[in-house]
Amino acid sequence: MIDCIQNSSSDRMPLMFVGHGNPMNAIVDNTFSRTWREIGKTLPNPRAILSISAHWITPETTMVTAMTRPKTIHDFGGFPNELYQVEYPSPGAPEAAQATQDAVTRVPIALDQDWGLDHGTWSVLLPMFPAADIPVYQLSIDYGQPAEFHYEIGQQLRALREQGVLIMGSGNLVHNLRRVRFDGGPPYDWAIEFDAIMAKAIQDGDHRTAIEFQKLGALAQMAHPTYDHFLPLLYVLGATDPNEQPEFFNSDFDFGSASMRSMIYR
């Protein structure tokens, strides 16, 4: 085992799925960012944070960042200049990346030196861990793989929690940018319904319903025209221990078509 992340079982880390939503949540004071700040105060100090972000898609491969100084990626357009000036200068976690590569046997994991931290990661960590002094690294998503594949990788990541690694999936339980309500209107009925179905499944430990979300047909297609923002949830559910109970937070909607519902397992 890699020395720098050796830990005792008493140092087992929590596990989170965070609805990140609008990148502006990183720098504005709202309900979502205030909750992230409060959550950060309740968390133990991890040796590293592994983020599975909806915004790092690597077709036909799975990668993990292994650089010592990951760059801050501003992977969006049309926002105020202030947002592009944000940096999240956390150190990388090359030893933890190697341990992750060793832990996952479901598929070969390639070590990456190019990506960095995209806004699915830093927009949440900036309010949650503002000192940016905890090593952070990312695992990519092979979008072409079936849902079961992502869940199974999550199961193999579970062991990292015993080594001081806090695992965070970052996406949205409902994410349809084509139906955004910029006027601040209420959430759509289909968004509320999909969110409620998934919340109940998560609360009940019914991971099969989440894995088979596409069986919801048109409802799933409305909630996720593309499902990149749903897949991080499957990694998190896979990494839970039996009988762990979720604590929900930010159980609201942004712009009518993005569920910000998040959860933590301690």
Buried (B, 14 or more C-beta within 10 A) or exposed (E): EBEBBEBEEEBBBBBBBBBBBBBBBBBEEEEBBEBBBEBBEEBEEBBBBBBBBBBBBBEEEBBBBBBEEBBBBBBBEEBEEEBEEBEBEBBBBBBBBBBBBEBBEBBEBEBBEEBBBBBBBBBBBBBBBEEBEBBBBBBBBBBEBEBEBBBBBBBBBBBBBBBBBBBBBBBBBBBBEEBBBEEEEEBBEBBBBBBEBBBEBBEEBBBEBBBEBBEBEEBBBBBBEBBBBBBBBBBBBBBBEEEEEBEEBBBBBBBBBBBBBBBBBB
